[in-house]
Amino acid sequence: MKDQKINWNYLVSISLVSAMGGLLFGYDWVVIGGAKPFYEPFLGITNNTFLQGWAMSCALIGCLAGAVLSGWLSDRFGRKKLLILSAGLFVAASLGTGASGSFGTFIIFRMLGGIGIGLASNLSPMYIAEITPGNVRGGFVSINQLTIVIGILAAQLVNWRIARPVPAGATTSDILTSWNGQMGWRWMFYACTVPAGLFFILMWFVPESPRWLAKDQTNHSKVLKILTKIGGPHFAGSELTSINETLRKGADKSDFSLLMQPGFRKILILGIVIAVFQQWCGINVIFNYAQEIFATAGYSVSDILFNIVITGSVNLVFTFIGMFTVDKLGRKTLMLLGSGGLAGIFAVIGSMYFFHLQGLPLLIMVVVAIACYAMSLAPVTWVILSEIFPNRMRGTAMSVATFSLWTACFVLTYTFPLLNKLLNASGTFWLYGVICVIGFWFIYKRLPETKGKSLEEIEHELTKI
């Protein structure tokens, strides 16, 4: 297939629309941090650490539910319908959370938004992988990670622009009666309805995944039409032939029975380990505790714009680098670079804490860690998960891997304060470094290179391993 036969305008357009699920994922995940100082007094939970933690983390329960449901539902009703559902959930959650008058209502709508995150985090990269030619798939699936990063930046910027200055020494009562405490935090959530509504509308104009449609032989004319629009008649014919060959394998078995077959089970384990490692590599601890690290470096934690410039901009720039190198250097190379790089960086950060070397050197190492992760494990993990699973049960297998990822995220977030108390900051970062070394070894031994191959070629190779 020659590059000039690809309808780039069409492919980029439908990929960007489906990747809006990633943007909403990033926005919804981060917006609550900026609203936290203002909704807590309004909801009366300022002095209740348990309820404060529940308000911040309850969306994760929705994420897990969305991840579980997404595979089963998308394999039966299609990727497009579930992405439209996720957009609707984001709209409802944004409006409902912003309009909440009680803690219970706030929690319900945050969990509803979490379901939207669980659906979008699974389906957006999977949809892009299923519509994209193999030689450019890595870069296109990475668009989803790029939109997540943009969503995070957007939430930080919206929070910063909406919030009015808080006077030094302001009490909880002062915040409660201020515009921030009454309306500001609501508009932070309301703002998400703009991209969510746009996502909901545009998804109706996006075609269904041709690889999902091909499961029903009566849809082959639709499949050919979509694939022809993407890459021309020759591309459409060869892709449909490959898809049909893989679908015929195990056609008499259910998705879960296929997953338990030895060849497919190895692929599922590979996907789960890669998903868990993306979280247990420890980088989210740096994201979650960036303000504390900046404070030790001598910078004001109230300077949100500085926080955006340092973490958000580095994250965005190096995500672009990952996007443009994943189809050139390959998935395995970038995963090895990320895991090996983070192992070394965490060894240095742990040593800095051990010898009490903080300030600017520590800040530099934090930025380097974010850069390393943003160009490797962050986008490439989603590329790998979206392409290694066989066509017939990709939705189900992807949901298992995504569920594992969100579970690992919960474990990481929950255990960090415990590890920090037990091992101190130095020991905790050294532990994450050891996990990165183990991840490096696993990737080197078990992960094959998949760049430039069709999904059917990848399936054929992996089921033989």
N, C-alpha and C positions, 0 to 999 in steps of 0.2 A: 504494500500500500504506500503510495506516494503522499507526502505531506500536503501537496496542493489539492488533493481530492477531499481533504477534510473541510467541512463547512465550519470554519473557525468561529464566525460570528454567532452561528446557531449554538455550537457546542459551548462557547464561553457564556452565552446568555443563559442557557438552561442550567449550567453549572453554578453560575453566580446566584440565580434564584434559589436553587436547592441549598446552596451554602449559606443562605440567610438564616437557616436553622442554627448554624454555628454562631452567627452574630448574636442571635437572641439568647443562645446558650451562654455566651460570654457576658452579655449585658446582665441577664437575670442573675447570674452567679455572683457578680461583683457589686451590683447596685445596692444591695442590702448593707454593705460595709459603710457606704457614705451616709445612708439613712439612719444607721444604728444610733448615733448620739441623740437623735431627735424623736424617733418613734418609741424608744424605751421609756422616756418620761411620760409620753402620751398614754402608753399602754400600761403604765404603772409597774414596770419590771426592773427599774433602775437598780434596786438593791437585792434582786433575786438572781443569783448567778446561774441557777439551774434553768430558769425561764429564759434568761438571756441566751444561754447556749442552745436551748431548744429552738428559739426563734431564728438563730443563725444557721442551725444545721437541719431543721425539719425538712427543708427542700430536698435533702439527700435521700430521705425515705421515698419521696416522689420519684427521684431519679432512678432508684432501684426498681420501683414498680414500673416505670416507663420503659426501662431497659428490658425487663422480663417480658412485658406485653408486646414490645415492638417487634420482636422476632416472630412470634406466633401470629400476630395480627397482620404484619406486613407480608408474610408468606401466603396468607389467605386472601387479603384484600388489596394488596399492592403497596408499593412504596409511596406513590403519589398521594393516595387517600390518607395515609398515616402522617405524612408531612403536612398536609392541610389540617389534619386534626391537631398536630402539635402547634401550628400557627394559631389556631383557634384557642387552644389552651393558654398560650402566651398572652393573647389579647384579654381573655377572661381573668387570668391571674394578675395582670398588670392593673386592670381596672378594679378588681376585687381587693387586692392588697392595698392599693392607694385609698380606697373608700372605707377600709376597715375601721370600725368603731370599737372593736373589742379584741382582746388577745386571741380568743378562739377563732374568730373570723380571719384574723391575720394569718394564723397558722394554716388554716384550711386552704387559703388561696396561695400561700407560699408552697405548700405541698402540691397543689395543682400545677403551679409553675414548674416544680421539680419533675412532674410527669412529662411536661413539655420538653424539659432538658433531656430526660432519659430517652425520649423518642427521637429528638433531633440529633443528639450525640451519636446515636446508632445509625439512623436512616440517612442523614445528609451525606456522610462520606460513602456509605454503601451505594446510594443512588448514583453519585458521581462516578464511582468505580464501574458501575454496570452500564453506563452510557459512553464511556471514554475509551478510545483506542489504546492498546497496550503501550505503545511507544511514548505516550504523553500522559499516561494515567497518574503517575506519581505526582507530577506538578499540579494536575487538575484536582486530585483528591486533597492535596495540600491547601487548596483554596479554602477548604472548610476550616483548617487550622488558622489560616490568615484572618478569616472573618471572626473567629472566636477572639483572636487578639484584638481586632478592631472593635468588637463588642465590649471587651474589657476596657479599652481606652475610652470608648464612647460613654460607658457608665461612669468612669472616673471624671470625665470632662463635664457630663451632665450634672453629676453630684456637686462638683466644684462651682459650676455656674449658677445652679439653683440656690445652694445654701448661702444665706446672708451671714456676714461676719458675726462671730460670737464674741462678745466682750470678754476680756480677761477677768477671771474670777466669777463668771456667771454661774449661778446655782442651778440645780435641777428645776426648781420652780421658775427661774428666769427663762430657761430653755423651753419649759412646758408652755408658758404663756406667750412665747415669741412666735413670729411667723414661721420659723423653722420647725418649731414643735407642734404647730397646729396644721400648717399647710405644706411647708417645704418638703418634708419627707414623703408626702403623698405624691407630689409632682415628680419626684425622682422615679417612682414606680409608674405613674401615668405616662411618662415620656416613652416608655417601652411600647406603648400601643401604636406608635407611629410606624416603626419598622415591622412590628408584629402584624399590623393590619395590611401593610404593603406585601409582606410575605404571604399572608392568607390569600390576597387577591391574585398575585402573580403566579402562585402555584397551580391555579386552575388552568393556566395557559401552557404549562409544562407537560410533555408527554410522559406516559407511564414508562417504567423501566422495561426495555425490550427483553431483558433476560427473565424478568418475572412474567411478562406476557407470553413468552415462548413455552412456559409450562403447559399451556393449553394450546393444542394443535390448531384449534379454530382461529387463533389469533395470529397465525403466521403472516398473514397479509399485512396486519398492523405492524408486526415486528419488522418486516422488510421495508415498510414505508418509513419507519423511524430511523432504522439503520442506514437506509439510502440517503436520507436527509443529512445524516451525520457524516457519512464517508463515501457515498456513491454506490452504484449497483454492485460492483465487484466486491467491495468491502462488505456490503449487506449480505450477499450470498454466502461468502466464506464464513462470516461470523455466525449466521444462522445454522450452517452445517455443523460448525464446532459446538454450538450451544446444544443442538439436538443430540449430538453424540454423547455429551456428558449427562444430559437429562435422561437418556435411556438407561444409564447405569443405575441400578437400584430403584427403577421406576415403580416396583411393586412393594417398596418398603416405605415406612413413615420416616419423617425427618429425624426423630429421636433414635429410631432403630439404626438409621444410617450413621448417626453420630457415634454410636457405640461400636460400629465395625472397626476392626484394628487399624486399617489405613486412615479412616476418617477421624478416629479417636486421637491418633497422633497429631493430626492437624489441629484438632480442638484444643489439646493440651498446649501445643505451641502458641496458639492464639491467646489462651488464658494467661500463660506465663508472660508473654510480651505485654499484655494489658496490665497485669499486676505490677510488672517491673516498671512501667512508665510512672506509676504512682510511688512505689516503694524506693525508687531511686532517690527520693527525698527532696526534690526540687520544690514541691508545693509548700514545704515548710518555709523555704526562703520567701516564696510569694506571700504566705500568710503572715510571716513575722518580719516583713521587710521594714516596716516602720520602726520596730525596735532596733534593728540592725543600723538603720540610718541614724537613729538617736545616739547609739554608741559611737557612730562615726562623727558626731558633733553637729548634725543637722537637725533642724526643727521638725518634729513630727507633724506639726500643724500645716506645714508647707506642702499642701496636696499637689500643687502644680509641679513642684520639684520631684515629688514621688512619681508623677506621671511621666515626666521627661526622662528620668533615670530608668525606671523599670519598664514602663510602657513602650517607650521609643526603642529601647534596646531589643525588647521582645518582638516588636513589629519588624525592625530592620533585619534581624537574624531569621525571622520566619520567612521573609522574602528569600534570603540566601538558601534556606532549606528547600523552598519550593523550586528554585532554579538549579539545584544540584541533585535532587533526588532521582531524576531520570538520567543524570550524567554519571555521577559517582555510584549510584545504586543504593538500595534500601539497606543492605547489610553493612556496607561501608560506613554509612552515616550512623547507623545504630551502634556500631563498634566505636566510632569516633565519640559519640555522645556518652556511652557508658564508661569508656576508658577515660575520657576527659573529665567527667564528673567525679570519677574515683580519685583522680589526682587533685582536683579542685577542693573536694571535701577533705582530703588529707591535709591540705594547706590551711583551710578554714578551721578545722579542728585544732591544728597546731597553733594557729593565731589565738584562739580562745584559751588554749592550754597555757600559752606563755603571755597571755594578756596583751597581745598586740592587736590593737583595734584602730579606730580612726580611718583615715583615707585608704590604707592598704586593704583593710577588711571590706570596705565599700567596693573597691576595685574587684576583689575576688567574687563578691556577690554578683556584680554586673557580668563578670566573665562566666559565672555559673549559669545565669539566665540566658546569656548569648549561646552557650554550648547546648543547653536544653532546647532552645527555640529553633535551632537549625537542625536538630537531630531527633531526639526521642519524642518531642512534642508533635510534629507533623507526621513523621515517618511511621510511628506506631499506628496511626489511623489509616495510613496508606496500606500497611501490611494487613491489618485486620479486615480491611474492605476487599482484599483481593485473594487471600489464601484459602477461603472457604469455598467448597464446591457449590455450583449454581443452585442445585435443587434445594439445599437447606441452608443457603447463605444467611437468610434472615434469622433463622433459629440459632445458628452457630454464632452469628454476630451478637445477638442479644445475650448469649451466655458470656461471651468475652466482655461485652460492655458492662454487664452486671458485675462481673469479676473486677473490672476496673473501678467501678463506683464503690464496691465493697472495700477494695484496697485503699481507696481515697479516704473512706471513713476510718479504717484502721490506722492509717498514717496520721490523720488529723487527731484522732483520739489518743494515740499512744505518745505523740511527741512531748506533751507536758510531763508524762510519766517518765519517759526516757531521759528527758532533760533534768529531771529531779534526781533520777537514779545515777545517770552517767555524766551529768553536767553537759554543757554545750559541746565541749571538745569531744567527749566520748560518743555523744549522739551523732555528730557529723562523721566521726570515724566509722561508726556503725553503718551509716548510709554509704560511706565509701566502700566498705566491705561488700555490701549488697550490690553496688555497681560493678565490683570485680566479678562477683558471681554471675551477674547479668551479662557481662562481657563474655565470660566463658560459655554460657548457655547459647548466646547469639552466635558465637564463633563456631560452636559445634553443631547446632541444630537448625539455624535459620538459613535456608537457601536464598540465593539472589533471584529476585522476581522482576527486575526492571526489563522493560521492552517486550514482555510476554503477554499474550492474551490470557484472560481469566481461565479459559479452557486448557491452555498449555500449562498454566500453573497447577491447576487441579490434577492434570494427568501426571505431572512430575511428583507432586507431593503425595499422592495416593500410592505411589510406588516406593516411597521412602520407608 
